[in-house]
Amino acid sequence: MKKLHRRSLPLLALVLLALAFVAAVALSSVLLRGARLDLTDKGLYTLSEGTLRILDKIEEPVTLKLYYSEHASRDFQQFRVFAARVRELLEEIAARSGGKVKLEVIDPLPFSEAEDQAAAYGLQAVPLDSAGQKLYFGLVGSNSTDGESLMPFIQPDKEAFLEYDVAKLLSTLSADRLPVVGLISGLPTGPRLDPVTGRASPGWVVDRQIAELFELRRLQDYPTSIAEDVDLLMLVHPRELPEDTLYAIDQFLLRGGRLLAFVDPDAEADVGGVDPLDPLSGAEPRPSDLSRLFDGWGIQFDPARVVLDEKHALQVQPDPGGAPVRHLAVIGLDAAALNQDDVVSGDLERLHFSTAGALGLGKESTLQMEPLAQSSAASALADARAVRDAAANPDRLREDFRPGGNALVLAARFSGELSSAFPERADREGHLARSVEPVNMIVVADTDVLSDRLWVQVRDFLGQPVYNAFANNGDFVYNAVDNLVGNADLIAVRTRASAQRPFEKVEALRRAAEQRYRAKEQQLQQQLDELERKLEALQQAGADGQAVAVTAEQQAEILRFQDERLRTRRELREVQHRLNADIEALGNRLKLINILGMPALVVLAALALAWRRWTRRRAAAEG
């Protein structure tokens, strides 16, 4: 009986452990409901503080409808992984909202009512095949007062801005009015009478876009105060502003307003005293500056110096009958020169600038500068007057051009605590000596970036304007306005890391292999090219098109060259195969670890446990 009792003890222990496990799971589902632990490398599943504050401020329930064609995407595994990532983020937002955000996931099957709803909302469908199969992956948000906002198609290449876009959608549903953008402009950006044609002009495209999406309030006659309901103050080419206006701008920023400023060492669109048909024609530079404010805030900008960039110089045609030439002061920046971690510039592919200046930060400044657009290291600063004088012959700029070796900042975000640039006005009623909260402003050292000629062609089609953009200047300006008019919580939403994890070890092996074998590959390729030329020279026809008699020595030389060519090609193939040898070896090692590693660990653990039990039994028997 005692022996039977001993045998039943392990079985009883297993039963008790199983019951304890079930009880622990049941209790955890109740006691730890909503608890989460994010162990990912970059916090992929942790919401930003800005998103959490936006969720806390939601006053009326919001419904998020994610239209996802799960059935249609069954053959696109990579997209399904991204879709799961989006769904997990939305589920996390709903879980952290305290019941104020409800998530619905809908599969709009073909010819279903859900598909009709998705189309009615304006969601974009991507055709997958000729049979009419479509992929929907859009988000619709709605509140209890019939307010709606949507993301027509959630693109995988914009994963870094996914949380920002969702937070913006939620913030938009909570807003009860259009944001107000106050504009002080020294350039004719808005509707006006065109001095060239004598006809009414609707204004620049960026001006029209801002007016369509926001309440654009044009501030005239040098205002001495900025209204409380202005969310963003936009300064374009601020020339010779009175001190009272500068003081109003200073106090607006310190009390929590946002600022978007476009200054320029040579505003080519400022046609005062300049031939409008040739804005670069020999006139004096027309700079703009906010020196009183910039000096007080610790922002560096020289209105007499223009950035020249050899790497990013664009072609211009100063002479209509001549050939295009590269103009060092007309710069086209690609995605690599733009800040990919900031929502304003991260999704852009190309920005065009012309006679732009450079921005910096003083050593005593309390601000932080985050560059949004930078020149290459092959750039330098030149006198604005010299750039104007070289308008007809841009090659003159290369004569004294010496690259400085450092990138120059053309556009930047400035943020942080700030003191007033007018400390002498401290005795004024209501004067703010310091910012009530960290300021947030964007400064661009160019105004021509706004002009149509640098980024868009406008044509008329049946009485409606059609825009053909060849650069992302308009997107940049819209992103800056859209970001700054948002509340501080939305601006605080961080750019998320991509869920795609690069194989860093594989890339390192690839680079090392290329360094080892590339030189040999190039040497063999050069030998092969030389052999091809020699063979061609030996086998070429005569001048009259007739075949030339080949001597025995030449025949032997041809055979030797052919044999050597075959050997060289074989060596070249072997070198090219060895380029991936280390990577393949790493893959084989990983396969062995995956296939044998875990079973080996289990076997070792079982052997260790068996050894322990055997030693205990032996000790008990000996005792």
C-alpha angles and dihedrals in degrees: 000000000000090000091052089050091054092051093050094052096080091048091049090048091053091050091050091048091051091050091048091050092051091047092049092051091049093048093045091053088058104033097037098039108150094009114135136180118201110204096166118125097249102023096260092172099041116099120227119252089244091057092049091052091050089052091050091053096052106117102181129040118273125204120207116198114194109197105201124167094216094166093049092050095053092112095047103077097171091053090048089056090053091046090053089051091053092047092051091052092050091047089052091051091050091047093050095046096078093238095309093109120054121192125209122183113203128186106209099210117195115282091005129131088246090059090051090051092050091051092046091054089054098249115161120243121206113213112230104185144357091266091074098258109158135194119218120189109158138127127227121192124193137173133204093269096061093262113150136188129170149187103218095203127000105223121210092218089062095056091120090065097040097107091044092052093049092045089050090051091052092045091051091053089053095051119096099196143029113270114255119233115195113205128202107179134176091188130072095252097142135059111312146140108282107234091207101051100020089230131119112269123204091218134243119332094242090054091051092048093051091047090052096050102034139027100268112201114190109212112211137191099026102292118227093204137030117225118248093238094059108109098184132022113207118197118193118186096337103199123183096341113185117252092247090058091047089050090051089053090049093052093043090057094044093053092056105277122139125238132207111182130184112193126170140192089212119014103197091188090061097097097179103136091353131110103255090212090059111027092177094053110130097288125134115273114266104217128182127200146167094210096152091053097037093050091050093046096044097247116143121217129149110206091197098057129078127199117242117194122187096188097050100034113138128216119256132177109221091169112052090209096044136078122274116262133194113257113208091206095052104076132190113193120200128207092276090063093050127081104257093189096061120080091223096060106012099092097044127106104190139015125185123208132177127201090344127173132226130253130211143165125247119234092241095047119121091207130095119226121214111187115226099179128019137179122235124267087257091077140104141176121258134186111272091224091055090051090052091049090053094054093108093042111028091178087077088073090067094060096079097019113133116171112231096211094235132095116246122218115238098173131016145169116235120198141161141070115334139193124212118270087218106060090154089069094060091117092062117109111260094010115160114213094184136022115271089220135004109297124232122199139151122217123193118193094213136060097187087072085077096053120102095233093069099052118006143043116212122201134169120245117181091333094310125106116244117200122211107187119199095176136029099244092118092049090050093054093044092049091050093050093043092049096046097046088056117094122265091262092059092047088052093058105113128227106257124230116246117258088225107099115204119226094243094177091051092049091049091051091047092052092046092049091049091051091050099046106025095080091050090047092052091048092052091046091053090050090050092051091049092051091050090054093049092049091048091051092051095046100041120122124247125267092265092052093256121127115262118231111252118219123222090253091052090047090053090047090052092051090048092050091049092051090047090048091053091049092048092049090050092051090047091054091049091052091049090050091050090056088077098033095098091046091050090048090052090050091052091050091050090050091052091049092049095044101038106016101074096040088049091052091050092049092048091049091050092048091049091050092047091048091051093050091046093052091049092051091047091050091049091049092049090047 
